[in-house]
Structure formats: structure tokens, C-alpha cells
Amino acid sequence: MSTSETNSQAPPASSIKQHLEVLREAIGSKTPYCSGTCGISSKNFILFYGKDELAHRLDLASATEEQLERLSQACDVATFGVDQQDVHDESYRKAGKLDQDHFATSFNPDSVGLTNIIRSNLLEGHDEKKAIHMELYKLNVYGKGSFFKAHKDTPRAENMFGSLVVVFPSRHEGGSLILRHDSKEWSYDSAKELSNTTEPSIGYVAFYSDVEHEVAPVQSGYRVTITYNLYFANESPITALPACENGLLTAFEKLLLDETFLPAGGSLGFGLRHQYPLPKNGTLSHLSDCLKGSDAVVMRVCQTLSLSASVCVTFEKKGDVVLLKSMPSMPTEADHDELGIIGILRGQDYTRKNRAGQPIQVSRDGDVIKVKQNPKNYSYYPLSVDREVFWVTKSLALNREKKPFLAYGNEASLDYVYGDVCLIVSVGPLDKRATIETVAPQVA
């Protein structure tokens, strides 16, 4: 198909933008965290800790300053992860920690209802029906002057989606947890929240793994927390669609029935709203089962409508863009005057998949990515096909992958190309919108 043929079948720009806006508004999104206080039985405040047979017992609901200081002194220095290594740097994090084999507590987050709170107030769409496993991780003590600068938690498995921090009512000031995501910022002041309770309570905040967060300096007292890693466990049976998912489904169904919406079919692009652990190279297909929040809602709705949806990555360099279904292995060199890094990535994926049209070479034009024939007509690789991808939501820098390569122009130099992870949805023409083939069951 030529570029002119693509343009002749394309809907008017004003029409497609209106359609995309309908989908964009229907996606919606909850805040990427939930927080509050929860009244619990006095027996749930008991903590046992120690590194030898001489264990200590502490009631965190009524602990004295001296008892909390003893707990703090029993802690190891808290580290943080950098490049898969634990690093100690008190200019970045100053706090104490006890690993899970050095303490025990009668507190159970599931028994006090935190699982249901997280499912209802944090998760979205189909995720609200999934079972949650809470893994005890660490106990932390933040004394006066302790803090933890802005960071993101490292997912420890593909099904890990977030963290739960439980704050005990030890007297303290400061130590607010500041959260940031998608250019927005929130603050949870556990000291203030707990001081306003009339019954023995804990504070809690649960958030997605890709939410940047920091602990503000503690001004006085001791801030004692226990952190749990949050995982999706085996799915529960699906019942009715949640409201946020049903809203997008209804909007999408109406558009598919609209004769002015991609009458010849086409592709929609959704920039992912959450961050995911990306492989250094290889397929991205496994991420389809790990999507969170509104990303999972979009995927689930597409599956319900039998629309093919794939996690892809776009790499851009000097206005040239290539769309890949796998994270590429970077070449050792790229000639700026000849094929260029985008052309090399295009050919690498073609060689691996041995399928014309994958990946595609594209150029940006507003909200649309237009695919063009290879203008230099290189004999190295076949020509790409014409295609347009209409972006419903733009890609965020959260999932931007920085790939180094050795570039050769007049002299060798280290250069970089940036990739953005997204969800590409294929929509069929009016007479057959579904793009996922269904096989009818055979009758014996």
C-alpha cells in the first residue's frame, strides 16, 4: 500500500481526534496509592526482636523513648539498591533495619482488612478481582534526623506490583512519606494521622512499584514501620466488570460501531501509565500479564473486544522512529551517513522475525505516527509497509529505555537511542472489527 493510498482511506483529522479523546477520557485512573489509619486490637502491636537467643518484647502502642532507642540500636544500617547491589550511603539514606529473620510480630495485615482496602482503593479493573499475596519484607526505624531520599522500589518478581508500608503509633514528628507519579505529588504524614486517632491504630500507605517516594527527615522521636511486598497471586473467578473497566468497554464498543471511526481499520497506541521491569533484550510479550492499573484495564477491554494488543517499544533518533515487539540487542556500530541506528534496528528485527513489515519505520506527525517506505531504498532490508498509529495516550518517560551504541561518523563516538514502551492495539475494518482469531470448537 502506498502512502497516498493510506491517506485516501484515513478519516478526517478532526474526526479521529474526537474519537481518540472519547477513549482517552474513558480510561480514567485512580491515584497510584492509598493511605489511611486502621484501628486494631492491642495484641497486634506486640513485637519480638533480636539476633540471638536473648529476644526482646516491645508493645509498639505504648513503647517508651528508652525502649524505642534500644530497638533502634539493635538495627543494622539500612542500605538501598543500586545496579542490583546493596549500597550504604548516609547522604542518601539514614535509617535502621531488621531483616525478617530478626523480628516477629502478631500483626497480620490481611486479618485487619488491608487486603480488601488495597484491592478496592488502589487496584483497577480486572486487577480488583485478583488475589493478593503480602510478603513480609523488613522493619525500619527512623530516629531523629533519619530520612530516605527519592527512589523507586525494585520489583522482585514479575507479579510484584507494589509495596505496603505499615506505620506503628510510636511517638514521632516529621517523617512524612512523599509520593510522586506522572508529574503529580502527594504526602502522607503518618505522625499527624495517628495523633488524630481515638483508638489504638496503625497508619498505612500502599503504592505501585513505579511510584517514586521519599521519607522526609524525622524531627523527633522514632518512626517504626514494617514493609510488605505486594504480589498478584492466583486469580479469583471473574464476576461483573468493575465500573472503570465497564466505562472504557462501553466507550470502545460505541466507537467500533461508528462508521467514521477507522472505517478501513488501523492501529491505536496507548502510552503505558506505569513502570515495568524491562528485559535487556528479547520479547516483551510477557509484560502483557504484568500490566497494572489503567494499563491492565486497557489490555483487559481489548481482550474482551477480541482486539489484538501487544506490548511494543518505539526507538527514535533524529526524527526517525522504529516500532519493535522485542527489546533489541544493540549493534556495536552504526554508520550515521548510511543506514543509521534506526535502520540497523529495523533490519535486526526483520532478521529475527523473518517477516516483512516488522518492525516499521515511521515519522511523527502530531498525534499520529505515519509509516513511510524506506526513503533511501536500501538493499540491506526489505521495504516497510505503510501504516498509521493513532495515539490515545502519550508515552511517559517512566518506561523509557536508554540504549548505548558505538556510532561511526567522521570518528567513533558513544551515542544513545531512547525507547518508549507502549501498547499497540489493532482494529479491523467495519465489516470485521475483531483482530484476534477465534477457533470454533470441533464437534466429535
C-alpha positions in Angstrom: 0.0 0.0 0.0 1.4 3.4 -0.9 1.4 6.5 1.3 -1.2 8.1 -0.9 -3.5 5.1 -0.6 -3.2 5.3 3.2 -4.2 8.9 3.2 -7.2 8.4 1.0 -8.7 5.9 3.4 -7.9 7.8 6.5 -10.7 9.5 8.4 -10.7 13.4 8.7 -8.1 14.6 11.3 -10.8 16.4 13.3 -12.9 13.2 13.4 -10.2 10.8 14.6 -9.1 13.3 17.3 -12.6 13.5 18.7 -12.7 9.7 18.7 -9.4 9.4 20.5 -10.5 12.0 23.1 -13.5 9.8 23.9 -11.2 6.8 24.6 -8.7 9.0 26.5 -11.4 10.2 28.9 -12.9 6.8 29.3 -9.7 5.2 30.5 -9.6 7.2 33.7 -7.2 6.4 36.5 -7.1 6.1 40.3 -4.3 7.7 42.3 -1.4 5.3 42.3 -1.5 4.9 46.1 -4.0 4.6 49.0 -3.4 5.5 52.6 -5.1 6.0 56.0 -5.3 4.7 59.5 -6.8 1.4 60.8 -7.9 0.6 64.4 -6.6 -2.8 65.5 -6.6 -4.9 68.6 -4.0 -4.2 71.3 -2.4 -7.7 70.8 -1.4 -6.7 67.2 1.1 -4.2 68.5 3.5 -6.7 70.1 6.9 -7.0 68.5 9.6 -9.6 69.3 13.2 -8.8 68.0 16.7 -10.0 68.5 19.7 -11.5 66.7 20.4 -14.2 69.3 18.5 -16.3 71.9 18.0 -13.1 74.0 15.0 -11.7 72.3 13.2 -8.5 73.4 9.5 -7.9 73.6 8.0 -4.5 72.8 4.5 -3.1 72.8 4.6 -0.6 69.9 1.4 1.1 71.1 2.9 2.2 74.4 6.7 2.0 73.9 8.8 4.4 75.8 11.6 6.5 74.3 14.2 4.3 76.0 12.6 1.1 74.6 12.5 2.6 71.1 16.1 3.6 71.4 17.0 0.1 72.3 15.1 -1.2 69.2 17.0 1.4 67.1 20.4 0.3 68.4 19.5 -3.4 67.6 19.0 -2.5 64.0 21.5 -2.8 61.2 22.3 0.1 58.9 19.7 0.4 56.2 21.0 0.1 52.7 19.4 0.7 49.3 19.7 -1.0 45.9 21.8 0.4 43.1 22.5 -1.8 40.0 21.4 -4.9 41.8 23.7 -4.2 44.7 23.1 -3.1 48.3 24.7 0.3 48.9 25.3 2.1 52.2 25.3 5.9 51.8 24.0 8.0 54.7 23.9 11.1 52.5 21.1 9.3 50.6 19.5 7.1 53.3 19.9 7.2 57.0 17.8 4.7 58.9 18.0 1.3 60.7 16.6 -2.0 59.6 15.8 -5.5 60.8 15.5 -8.3 58.2 12.5 -10.6 58.6 14.6 -13.4 60.4 15.4 -10.9 63.2 11.9 -10.0 64.3 8.4 -11.4 64.7 5.1 -9.6 65.2 1.5 -10.7 65.9 0.3 -8.1 63.4 -1.3 -9.5 60.2 -2.2 -7.0 57.5 -4.8 -9.4 56.0 -6.6 -10.0 59.2 -7.2 -6.3 59.8 -8.7 -5.8 56.3 -5.8 -4.2 54.5 -6.0 -6.6 51.6 -9.6 -5.5 50.8 -8.6 -1.9 51.2 -5.8 -2.2 48.7 -8.0 -4.1 46.3 -10.8 -1.5 46.4 -8.7 1.7 46.6 -5.6 1.0 44.6 -6.2 -1.7 42.0 -8.3 -1.1 38.9 -10.4 -3.1 36.5 -9.7 -6.8 36.4 -6.9 -6.4 39.0 -9.6 -5.8 41.6 -10.6 -9.4 41.3 -7.1 -10.8 41.7 -5.9 -12.4 44.9 -3.1 -10.5 46.7 -0.2 -12.1 48.5 1.6 -9.9 51.1 5.2 -10.9 51.7 6.8 -9.6 55.0 9.9 -7.7 54.0 11.6 -5.5 56.6 11.2 -3.5 59.7 12.7 0.0 59.6 13.4 2.5 62.4 13.8 6.2 61.6 15.2 8.2 64.5 15.8 11.9 64.7 17.5 13.2 61.6 16.8 10.0 59.6 15.5 10.1 56.1 15.4 8.4 52.7 15.8 10.4 49.5 13.6 9.9 46.5 13.7 6.4 45.0 11.6 3.7 43.5 11.3 0.1 44.8 12.9 -2.7 42.8 10.3 -5.3 41.8 11.5 -8.7 43.0 9.3 -10.7 40.6 7.2 -10.1 37.5 4.0 -10.5 39.6 5.1 -8.0 42.2 3.0 -4.8 41.7 3.7 -2.6 44.8 4.5 -2.1 48.4 2.6 -1.7 51.7 4.2 0.4 54.5 2.6 0.0 57.9 3.5 2.7 60.4 3.1 2.0 64.1 2.0 4.6 66.6 5.4 5.3 68.2 5.5 9.0 69.0 7.4 11.0 66.4 7.3 14.2 64.3 8.2 14.5 60.7 9.0 11.5 58.5 6.2 12.1 56.0 6.1 9.8 53.0 6.2 11.9 49.8 5.0 10.1 46.7 5.3 11.2 43.0 3.9 9.8 39.8 3.1 11.3 36.4 4.2 14.8 37.4 1.9 14.8 40.5 2.9 14.7 44.2 1.2 13.6 47.4 2.3 13.5 51.0 1.2 11.1 53.8 2.0 12.4 57.3 1.7 9.3 59.5 2.6 11.3 62.7 -0.3 13.7 62.1 -2.7 11.0 61.0 -2.0 8.8 64.0 -2.2 11.6 66.5 -5.8 12.3 65.5 -7.0 8.7 66.2 -9.1 7.9 69.2 -8.3 4.2 69.4 -5.1 2.2 69.1 -4.3 2.3 65.3 -1.7 1.8 62.7 -1.1 4.0 59.7 -0.7 2.5 56.2 0.2 3.5 52.7 0.2 1.2 49.7 1.5 2.2 46.3 2.6 0.8 43.0 6.3 -0.1 42.5 6.8 2.6 39.9 5.8 5.4 42.3 8.8 7.5 43.3 8.8 8.1 47.1 10.9 9.5 49.8 10.9 9.7 53.6 11.2 13.3 54.9 13.6 13.8 57.8 12.3 12.8 61.2 12.3 15.8 63.5 11.9 14.0 66.8 11.0 10.5 68.2 11.2 7.2 66.3 9.2 6.3 63.2 8.8 2.5 63.2 7.5 0.8 60.0 7.1 -2.7 58.6 7.1 -3.1 54.8 5.4 -5.8 52.8 5.9 -6.6 49.2 2.7 -6.9 47.3 2.2 -9.7 44.7 -0.7 -10.9 42.5 -1.5 -14.4 43.4 -3.8 -16.9 41.6 -6.8 -15.1 40.1 -10.2 -15.3 41.6 -13.2 -16.1 39.4 -14.3 -13.1 37.4 -17.8 -11.7 38.1 -19.2 -8.4 36.9 -16.8 -5.9 35.2 -15.7 -3.1 37.6 -17.1 0.3 36.9 -13.8 1.8 35.5 -13.4 -1.1 33.1 -17.0 -1.1 32.1 -16.8 2.6 31.2 -13.9 2.1 28.8 -15.6 -1.0 27.3 -18.8 0.9 26.6 -16.9 3.8 25.0 -14.8 1.5 22.9 -17.9 -0.5 21.8 -19.6 2.6 20.6 -16.6 3.7 18.6 -16.3 0.3 16.9 -19.9 0.7 15.8 -19.3 4.2 14.5 -18.8 4.1 10.7 -16.5 7.2 10.8 -14.1 5.6 13.3 -11.2 3.9 11.4 -13.5 2.5 8.6 -10.7 0.7 7.0 -9.2 -0.5 10.3 -6.0 0.8 11.9 -3.8 0.9 14.9 -4.2 2.6 18.2 -1.3 3.4 20.6 -1.5 3.7 24.4 1.5 5.0 26.3 1.8 2.9 29.5 0.9 4.8 32.7 3.0 2.6 35.0 6.6 1.4 35.0 7.7 -2.2 34.5 11.0 -4.1 34.7 12.2 -4.3 31.1 14.5 -7.1 29.7 17.8 -6.1 28.3 16.8 -7.8 25.1 14.2 -10.3 23.9 10.5 -10.4 23.7 8.2 -8.0 25.6 5.1 -10.3 25.3 5.4 -11.4 29.0 4.6 -7.9 30.1 1.0 -8.3 28.9 0.3 -10.4 32.0 2.1 -8.0 34.4 0.2 -4.7 33.5 -1.1 -2.6 36.4 -3.8 -0.1 37.0 -5.2 1.6 33.9 -2.7 -0.2 31.7 -4.3 -3.5 32.7 -7.8 -2.0 32.2 -6.9 -1.2 28.5 -5.5 -4.7 27.9 -8.5 -6.4 29.5 -11.0 -4.4 27.5 -9.1 -5.1 24.3 -9.2 -8.8 25.1 -12.9 -8.6 25.8 -13.5 -7.0 22.4 -11.2 -9.5 20.6 -8.8 -6.7 19.6 -5.1 -7.8 19.3 -3.0 -5.8 21.7 0.8 -6.1 22.0 3.4 -4.5 24.3 5.9 -2.8 21.9 8.8 -0.4 22.1 9.5 2.6 19.9 13.0 3.9 19.4 13.6 7.3 18.0 16.7 9.0 16.7 16.8 12.3 14.7 13.2 12.1 13.8 13.3 8.5 12.6 11.3 6.0 14.6 11.1 2.2 14.6 8.4 0.1 16.3 9.6 -3.2 17.7 7.9 -6.1 19.5 11.2 -7.1 21.2 13.9 -5.3 23.1 16.8 -5.3 20.7 20.4 -6.3 21.2 22.3 -3.1 20.3 24.8 -3.3 17.4 28.4 -2.5 18.0 28.4 0.3 15.4 26.1 2.3 13.3 27.1 4.5 10.3 25.4 7.9 10.6 25.9 8.6 6.9 24.5 5.3 5.7 21.8 3.1 7.3 21.8 4.7 10.8 20.9 3.1 14.1 17.1 3.0 13.3 17.8 1.2 10.0 20.0 -1.3 11.8 17.4 -2.0 14.4 14.8 -2.4 11.7 16.9 -5.0 9.9 17.8 -6.8 13.1 14.2 -7.4 14.0 13.4 -8.4 10.4 16.2 -11.0 10.5 15.0 -12.3 13.8 11.3 -12.5 12.9 11.8 -13.1 9.2 8.6 -11.3 8.5 8.1 -8.3 6.2 6.6 -5.2 7.9 8.1 -5.9 11.3 9.3 -3.6 12.5 8.1 -0.5 10.8 9.9 2.7 10.0 7.8 5.7 11.0 7.9 9.5 11.3 5.9 11.6 13.8 3.2 14.0 12.9 1.3 15.4 15.9 -0.8 12.6 17.5 -0.2 10.3 14.6 2.8 8.1 13.7 2.9 7.7 10.0 4.8 4.8 8.4 6.7 5.5 5.2 8.5 3.5 2.7 12.3 3.5 3.3 13.3 6.7 1.5 16.8 5.5 0.8 15.7 2.2 -0.6 18.5 0.3 1.0 19.0 -3.2 -0.4 20.0 -4.5 3.1 16.5 -5.0 4.2 13.0 -5.2 2.6 10.8 -2.0 2.5 8.4 -1.5 5.3 4.7 -1.3 4.8 2.5 1.9 5.2 0.7 2.2 8.4 -0.6 4.8 10.9 -0.7 4.5 14.6 -3.1 6.9 16.3 -2.1 7.7 19.9 -4.8 7.7 22.5 -2.4 8.4 25.3 1.2 9.6 25.0 4.2 7.6 26.3 5.6 8.7 29.6 9.3 8.8 30.5 8.6 6.1 33.1 9.3 3.2 30.7 12.0 5.0 28.6 14.9 2.7 27.9 18.3 4.2 27.2 20.4 2.0 24.9 24.1 2.9 24.1 25.7 2.1 20.8 29.0 2.9 19.1 28.4 5.3 16.3 30.7 6.0 13.4 30.8 9.3 11.5 34.0 11.2 11.0 35.2 9.4 14.1 33.9 6.8 16.6 31.8 8.0 19.5 29.4 6.6 22.1 25.8 7.5 21.3 22.4 6.7 22.7 19.0 5.9 21.4 15.9 6.1 23.6 13.0 3.6 23.5 9.4 4.1 24.9 7.3 1.1 25.8 3.6 1.2 24.7 0.6 -0.9 23.9 -0.3 -1.2 20.2 -3.9 -2.2 19.5 -5.0 -3.4 16.1 -8.6 -2.6 15.0 -10.2 -4.3 12.0 -12.3 -2.7 9.3 -16.0 -2.1 9.7 -17.1 -5.5 8.5 -14.8 -7.3 10.9 -13.5 -5.3 13.8 -12.0 -8.2 15.8 -8.3 -8.8 15.2 -8.0 -11.9 17.4 -8.9 -15.0 15.6 -11.3 -17.3 17.5 -11.4 -21.0 16.7 -14.8 -22.7 16.9 -14.8 -25.9 19.0 -14.9 -29.1 17.0 -17.8 -31.4 17.3 -16.8 -35.0 17.9 
